[in-house]
């Protein structure tokens, strides 16, 4: 005699608890490099509060978009996507708070402004990891029976959005470091031009040769290059400039220096933009 299946409501609650646990795991896996980076700790203390607020405000629509295309649970719809966004943000704050305290970075007697700044700065990338957890940690494709669902099918502008998310995720991991400034300072014009060419080439090859978004246009190389590759690289550069501005890397620098640093950061950002469908 087989045991009766649990009530549907209980099954849903268990599934949501599992999804929530996976969201915490995703926040940890995706955010651990930033949580253990000294420059990020310092930025949380010294960053102008209006820049930090700008980052959080700009991050909210980004998180909502990731909730729409991925989400840490299977629930769909505008209300559920908004709830997933809010919960993912809470997961990001909790994960950052616990680990920064555990690492001794945030001390109990630290001024609230410093502790809150460090945690808030880490919360957005942690929330991104939480929203991507179902895809990355559960084999969501197999859960849905294989293949893309209707929700997975992004429009052209949706694909550009996912490129921006991928670019930001990669750029955040290196933008706070001094190495970006150092590489830009050491680079000659020839280095910068070569870096632009390599960034565009890799972005194009990853998108159209590895089976990612846009591959359906690969038989029309010129159209594909103009439709996805160039806009993708432009998005990577825009995300790079925003990230540099966020961390104060544009302050006090000549325009030429800012452009060179943007192009240097645009290299990992372009890889992130191209590989966005690996994440989502």
C-alpha positions as a Markdown table, in Angstrom:
| # | Residue | x | y | z |
|---|---|---|---|---|
| 1 | Unk | 0.0 | 0.0 | 0.0 |
| 2 | Unk | 1.6 | 3.3 | -1.1 |
| 3 | Unk | 1.7 | 6.3 | 1.1 |
| 4 | Unk | -0.6 | 9.2 | 0.1 |
| 5 | Unk | 1.0 | 12.2 | -1.5 |
| 6 | Unk | 1.4 | 15.3 | 0.6 |
| 7 | Unk | -1.3 | 18.0 | 0.1 |
| 8 | Unk | -0.6 | 20.3 | -2.7 |
| 9 | Unk | -0.1 | 23.3 | -0.4 |
| 10 | Unk | 2.5 | 21.4 | 1.6 |
| 11 | Unk | 4.3 | 20.4 | -1.6 |
| 12 | Unk | 4.4 | 24.1 | -2.7 |
| 13 | Unk | 5.7 | 25.1 | 0.7 |
| 14 | Unk | 8.4 | 22.5 | 0.6 |
| 15 | Unk | 9.4 | 23.5 | -3.0 |
| 16 | Unk | 9.6 | 27.2 | -2.0 |
| 17 | Unk | 11.8 | 26.3 | 1.0 |
| 18 | Unk | 14.0 | 24.4 | -1.3 |
| 19 | Unk | 14.1 | 27.3 | -3.8 |
| 20 | Unk | 14.9 | 29.7 | -1.0 |
| 21 | Unk | 17.8 | 27.5 | 0.3 |
| 22 | Unk | 19.1 | 27.4 | -3.3 |
| 23 | Unk | 18.8 | 31.2 | -3.5 |
| 24 | Unk | 21.1 | 31.5 | -0.5 |
| 25 | Unk | 23.5 | 29.1 | -2.1 |
| 26 | Unk | 23.5 | 31.1 | -5.3 |
| 27 | Unk | 24.1 | 34.4 | -3.4 |
| 28 | Unk | 27.1 | 32.7 | -1.7 |
| 29 | Unk | 28.6 | 31.1 | -4.8 |
| 30 | Unk | 28.2 | 34.1 | -7.1 |
| 31 | Unk | 29.2 | 36.8 | -4.5 |
| 32 | Unk | 32.1 | 35.2 | -2.6 |
| 33 | Unk | 34.8 | 36.8 | -4.7 |
| 34 | Unk | 33.4 | 40.3 | -4.0 |
| 35 | Unk | 32.8 | 39.5 | -0.3 |
| 36 | Unk | 36.5 | 38.6 | 0.1 |
| 37 | Unk | 37.9 | 41.5 | -1.9 |
| 38 | Unk | 39.5 | 44.3 | 0.1 |
| 39 | Unk | 38.7 | 47.0 | -2.4 |
| 40 | Unk | 35.0 | 46.3 | -2.1 |
| 41 | Unk | 35.2 | 46.6 | 1.7 |
| 42 | Unk | 36.9 | 50.0 | 1.3 |
| 43 | Unk | 34.3 | 51.2 | -1.3 |
| 44 | Unk | 31.5 | 50.4 | 1.1 |
| 45 | Unk | 33.1 | 52.8 | 3.6 |
| 46 | Unk | 34.3 | 55.6 | 1.3 |
| 47 | Unk | 31.8 | 55.6 | -1.5 |
| 48 | Unk | 29.5 | 58.6 | -1.6 |
| 49 | Unk | 26.1 | 57.7 | -0.3 |
| 50 | Unk | 24.4 | 59.1 | -3.4 |
| 51 | Unk | 26.5 | 56.8 | -5.6 |
| 52 | Unk | 25.6 | 53.8 | -3.5 |
| 53 | Unk | 21.9 | 54.8 | -3.7 |
| 54 | Unk | 22.2 | 55.2 | -7.4 |
| 55 | Unk | 23.6 | 51.7 | -7.6 |
| 56 | Unk | 20.8 | 50.2 | -5.6 |
| 57 | Unk | 18.1 | 52.1 | -7.5 |
| 58 | Unk | 19.6 | 51.1 | -10.8 |
| 59 | Unk | 19.9 | 47.5 | -9.6 |
| 60 | Unk | 16.2 | 47.1 | -8.8 |
| 61 | Unk | 15.0 | 46.9 | -12.5 |
| 62 | Unk | 18.0 | 44.7 | -13.3 |
| 63 | Unk | 16.9 | 42.3 | -10.5 |
| 64 | Unk | 13.3 | 42.4 | -11.7 |
| 65 | Unk | 14.4 | 41.5 | -15.2 |
| 66 | Unk | 16.5 | 38.6 | -13.9 |
| 67 | Unk | 13.5 | 37.5 | -11.9 |
| 68 | Unk | 11.4 | 37.5 | -15.1 |
| 69 | Unk | 13.9 | 35.5 | -17.1 |
| 70 | Unk | 15.2 | 33.2 | -14.4 |
| 71 | Unk | 14.0 | 33.7 | -10.8 |
| 72 | Unk | 15.0 | 31.4 | -7.9 |
| 73 | Unk | 11.5 | 29.8 | -8.0 |
| 74 | Unk | 9.2 | 28.5 | -10.8 |
| 75 | Unk | 6.5 | 31.0 | -10.0 |
| 76 | Unk | 5.7 | 33.4 | -12.8 |
| 77 | Unk | 3.7 | 36.6 | -13.3 |
| 78 | Unk | 4.4 | 40.3 | -12.5 |
| 79 | Unk | 3.5 | 39.9 | -8.8 |
| 80 | Unk | 5.6 | 36.8 | -8.3 |
| 81 | Unk | 8.5 | 38.3 | -10.2 |
| 82 | Unk | 8.3 | 41.4 | -7.9 |
| 83 | Unk | 8.2 | 39.1 | -4.8 |
| 84 | Unk | 11.2 | 37.1 | -6.1 |
| 85 | Unk | 13.0 | 40.4 | -6.6 |
| 86 | Unk | 12.3 | 41.5 | -3.0 |
| 87 | Unk | 13.2 | 38.1 | -1.5 |
| 88 | Unk | 16.4 | 37.9 | -3.6 |
| 89 | Unk | 17.4 | 41.4 | -2.4 |
| 90 | Unk | 16.8 | 40.3 | 1.2 |
| 91 | Unk | 18.9 | 37.2 | 0.6 |
| 92 | Unk | 21.7 | 39.4 | -0.7 |
| 93 | Unk | 21.6 | 41.6 | 2.4 |
| 94 | Unk | 21.5 | 38.7 | 4.8 |
| 95 | Unk | 24.3 | 36.7 | 3.1 |
| 96 | Unk | 26.5 | 39.8 | 2.9 |
| 97 | Unk | 25.8 | 40.7 | 6.5 |
| 98 | Unk | 26.5 | 37.3 | 7.9 |
| 99 | Unk | 29.7 | 36.7 | 6.0 |
| 100 | Unk | 31.2 | 40.2 | 6.4 |
| 101 | Unk | 30.6 | 39.8 | 10.2 |
| 102 | Unk | 32.1 | 36.3 | 10.1 |
| 103 | Unk | 35.1 | 37.6 | 8.3 |
| 104 | Unk | 35.6 | 40.3 | 10.9 |
| 105 | Unk | 35.2 | 43.0 | 8.2 |
| 106 | Unk | 32.0 | 44.5 | 9.8 |
| 107 | Unk | 32.5 | 44.8 | 13.5 |
| 108 | Unk | 29.8 | 45.2 | 16.1 |
| 109 | Unk | 31.1 | 48.5 | 17.3 |
| 110 | Unk | 31.6 | 49.9 | 13.8 |
| 111 | Unk | 29.7 | 53.1 | 12.8 |
| 112 | Unk | 26.4 | 52.1 | 11.2 |
| 113 | Unk | 27.2 | 54.1 | 8.1 |
| 114 | Unk | 30.3 | 51.9 | 7.4 |
| 115 | Unk | 28.6 | 48.6 | 8.1 |
| 116 | Unk | 25.5 | 49.4 | 6.2 |
| 117 | Unk | 27.6 | 50.8 | 3.2 |
| 118 | Unk | 29.6 | 47.6 | 3.0 |
| 119 | Unk | 26.6 | 45.3 | 3.2 |
| 120 | Unk | 24.4 | 47.4 | 0.8 |
| 121 | Unk | 27.2 | 47.4 | -1.8 |
| 122 | Unk | 27.4 | 43.6 | -1.7 |
| 123 | Unk | 23.6 | 43.0 | -1.6 |
| 124 | Unk | 23.0 | 43.6 | -5.3 |
| 125 | Unk | 25.5 | 41.1 | -6.7 |
| 126 | Unk | 24.3 | 38.7 | -4.0 |
| 127 | Unk | 20.7 | 39.1 | -5.1 |
| 128 | Unk | 21.8 | 38.5 | -8.7 |
| 129 | Unk | 23.3 | 35.2 | -7.6 |
| 130 | Unk | 20.1 | 34.3 | -5.7 |
| 131 | Unk | 18.0 | 34.9 | -8.8 |
| 132 | Unk | 20.3 | 32.9 | -11.0 |
| 133 | Unk | 20.5 | 30.0 | -8.6 |
| 134 | Unk | 17.6 | 27.9 | -10.0 |
| 135 | Unk | 19.3 | 27.8 | -13.4 |
| 136 | Unk | 22.9 | 27.4 | -12.2 |
| 137 | Unk | 22.4 | 25.0 | -9.2 |
| 138 | Unk | 19.4 | 22.9 | -10.0 |
| 139 | Unk | 19.6 | 22.0 | -13.7 |
| 140 | Unk | 16.5 | 24.0 | -14.4 |
| 141 | Unk | 16.4 | 22.9 | -18.0 |
| 142 | Unk | 15.8 | 19.3 | -16.9 |
| 143 | Unk | 13.2 | 20.4 | -14.4 |
| 144 | Unk | 11.2 | 22.0 | -17.1 |
| 145 | Unk | 11.6 | 19.0 | -19.3 |
| 146 | Unk | 14.4 | 20.3 | -21.4 |
| 147 | Unk | 14.5 | 23.1 | -23.8 |
| 148 | Unk | 13.5 | 26.7 | -23.4 |
| 149 | Unk | 10.1 | 27.6 | -22.0 |
| 150 | Unk | 8.1 | 30.5 | -23.2 |
| 151 | Unk | 9.5 | 32.6 | -20.3 |
| 152 | Unk | 13.0 | 31.7 | -21.4 |
| 153 | Unk | 12.5 | 33.0 | -24.9 |
| 154 | Unk | 13.7 | 36.6 | -24.8 |
| 155 | Unk | 12.9 | 39.2 | -27.4 |
| 156 | Unk | 15.8 | 41.1 | -29.1 |
| 157 | Unk | 15.7 | 43.8 | -26.5 |
| 158 | Unk | 15.4 | 41.1 | -23.8 |
| 159 | Unk | 18.6 | 39.6 | -25.1 |
| 160 | Unk | 20.3 | 43.0 | -25.0 |
| 161 | Unk | 19.1 | 43.3 | -21.4 |
| 162 | Unk | 20.6 | 39.9 | -20.5 |
| 163 | Unk | 23.9 | 41.0 | -22.1 |
| 164 | Unk | 23.9 | 44.1 | -19.8 |
| 165 | Unk | 23.3 | 41.8 | -16.8 |
| 166 | Unk | 26.1 | 39.5 | -17.8 |
| 167 | Unk | 28.4 | 42.5 | -18.5 |
| 168 | Unk | 27.7 | 44.0 | -15.1 |
| 169 | Unk | 28.2 | 40.7 | -13.3 |
| 170 | Unk | 31.7 | 40.3 | -14.8 |
| 171 | Unk | 32.6 | 43.9 | -14.5 |
| 172 | Unk | 31.7 | 44.2 | -10.8 |
| 173 | Unk | 34.3 | 41.5 | -10.0 |
| 174 | Unk | 37.2 | 43.6 | -11.2 |
| 175 | Unk | 36.1 | 47.2 | -11.4 |
| 176 | Unk | 37.0 | 48.0 | -7.8 |
| 177 | Unk | 40.5 | 46.8 | -8.1 |
| 178 | Unk | 43.6 | 49.0 | -8.8 |
| 179 | Unk | 44.6 | 46.7 | -11.6 |
| 180 | Unk | 42.1 | 48.2 | -14.0 |
| 181 | Unk | 43.8 | 51.7 | -13.6 |
| 182 | Unk | 47.2 | 50.1 | -13.8 |
| 183 | Unk | 46.5 | 48.2 | -17.0 |
| 184 | Unk | 45.0 | 51.3 | -18.6 |
| 185 | Unk | 48.0 | 53.4 | -17.5 |
| 186 | Unk | 50.5 | 50.9 | -18.9 |
| 187 | Unk | 48.6 | 50.4 | -22.2 |
| 188 | Unk | 49.7 | 52.1 | -25.3 |
| 189 | Unk | 47.3 | 53.2 | -28.1 |
| 190 | Unk | 48.2 | 50.0 | -29.9 |
| 191 | Unk | 47.4 | 47.9 | -26.9 |
| 192 | Unk | 44.0 | 49.7 | -26.6 |
| 193 | Unk | 43.1 | 49.2 | -30.2 |
| 194 | Unk | 44.1 | 45.5 | -30.0 |
| 195 | Unk | 42.0 | 45.1 | -26.9 |
| 196 | Unk | 39.0 | 46.5 | -28.6 |
| 197 | Unk | 39.5 | 44.1 | -31.5 |
| 198 | Unk | 40.0 | 41.1 | -29.3 |
| 199 | Unk | 36.9 | 42.0 | -27.2 |
| 200 | Unk | 34.7 | 42.3 | -30.2 |
| 201 | Unk | 36.1 | 39.1 | -31.8 |
| 202 | Unk | 35.6 | 37.1 | -28.6 |
| 203 | Unk | 32.1 | 38.5 | -28.0 |
| 204 | Unk | 31.2 | 37.6 | -31.6 |
| 205 | Unk | 32.7 | 34.1 | -31.4 |
| 206 | Unk | 31.1 | 33.2 | -28.1 |
| 207 | Unk | 27.7 | 34.4 | -29.1 |
| 208 | Unk | 27.5 | 32.8 | -32.6 |
| 209 | Unk | 29.8 | 29.8 | -32.3 |
| 210 | Unk | 28.9 | 28.4 | -28.9 |
| 211 | Unk | 25.1 | 28.2 | -29.5 |
| 212 | Unk | 24.0 | 31.2 | -27.4 |
| 213 | Unk | 21.4 | 33.8 | -28.1 |
| 214 | Unk | 21.5 | 35.2 | -31.6 |
| 215 | Unk | 22.9 | 32.1 | -33.2 |
| 216 | Unk | 19.9 | 32.0 | -35.5 |
| 217 | Unk | 21.5 | 34.9 | -37.4 |
| 218 | Unk | 24.9 | 33.4 | -37.7 |
| 219 | Unk | 24.2 | 32.5 | -41.3 |
| 220 | Unk | 24.1 | 36.2 | -42.0 |
| 221 | Unk | 27.4 | 37.3 | -40.6 |
| 222 | Unk | 27.1 | 41.0 | -41.4 |
| 223 | Unk | 23.6 | 41.3 | -40.0 |
| 224 | Unk | 24.6 | 39.2 | -37.0 |
| 225 | Unk | 27.6 | 41.5 | -36.4 |
| 226 | Unk | 25.5 | 44.6 | -36.6 |
| 227 | Unk | 22.5 | 43.1 | -34.7 |
| 228 | Unk | 24.2 | 41.5 | -31.7 |
| 229 | Unk | 28.0 | 42.0 | -31.6 |
| 230 | Unk | 28.3 | 45.7 | -32.0 |
| 231 | Unk | 25.3 | 46.5 | -29.7 |
| 232 | Unk | 26.7 | 44.0 | -27.2 |
| 233 | Unk | 30.1 | 45.6 | -27.1 |
| 234 | Unk | 28.5 | 49.1 | -26.8 |
| 235 | Unk | 26.5 | 47.8 | -23.9 |
| 236 | Unk | 29.6 | 46.3 | -22.3 |
| 237 | Unk | 31.4 | 49.7 | -22.6 |
| 238 | Unk | 28.4 | 51.5 | -21.2 |
| 239 | Unk | 28.2 | 49.1 | -18.2 |
| 240 | Unk | 32.0 | 49.5 | -17.7 |
| 241 | Unk | 31.7 | 53.3 | -17.7 |
| 242 | Unk | 28.8 | 53.2 | -15.2 |
| 243 | Unk | 30.7 | 50.8 | -12.9 |
| 244 | Unk | 33.8 | 53.0 | -13.0 |
| 245 | Unk | 31.7 | 56.1 | -12.2 |
| 246 | Unk | 30.1 | 54.2 | -9.4 |
| 247 | Unk | 33.4 | 53.4 | -7.8 |
| 248 | Unk | 34.8 | 56.9 | -8.3 |
| 249 | Unk | 37.3 | 55.7 | -10.9 |
| 250 | Unk | 36.4 | 58.6 | -13.3 |
| 251 | Unk | 37.0 | 61.3 | -10.7 |
| 252 | Unk | 40.0 | 63.5 | -11.4 |
| 253 | Unk | 41.1 | 61.6 | -14.5 |
| 254 | Unk | 41.4 | 63.1 | -18.0 |
| 255 | Unk | 38.9 | 62.0 | -20.6 |
| 256 | Unk | 41.6 | 59.9 | -22.4 |
| 257 | Unk | 42.4 | 58.0 | -19.2 |
| 258 | Unk | 38.8 | 57.3 | -18.5 |
| 259 | Unk | 38.3 | 56.0 | -22.0 |
| 260 | Unk | 41.3 | 53.7 | -21.8 |
| 261 | Unk | 40.1 | 52.4 | -18.4 |
| 262 | Unk | 36.6 | 51.8 | -19.8 |
| 263 | Unk | 38.0 | 49.8 | -22.7 |
| 264 | Unk | 40.2 | 47.7 | -20.3 |
| 265 | Unk | 37.2 | 47.0 | -18.1 |
| 266 | Unk | 35.1 | 46.5 | -21.3 |
| 267 | Unk | 37.2 | 43.3 | -22.0 |
| 268 | Unk | 35.7 | 41.2 | -19.1 |
| 269 | Unk | 32.4 | 43.0 | -19.5 |
| 270 | Unk | 32.2 | 41.9 | -23.2 |
| 271 | Unk | 32.9 | 38.3 | -22.1 |
| 272 | Unk | 30.1 | 38.6 | -19.6 |
| 273 | Unk | 27.8 | 40.0 | -22.2 |
| 274 | Unk | 28.6 | 37.2 | -24.6 |
| 275 | Unk | 28.2 | 34.5 | -22.0 |
| 276 | Unk | 25.0 | 35.9 | -20.5 |
| 277 | Unk | 23.0 | 32.9 | -21.6 |
| 278 | Unk | 25.4 | 30.7 | -19.6 |
| 279 | Unk | 24.1 | 32.5 | -16.5 |
| 280 | Unk | 20.4 | 32.8 | -17.5 |
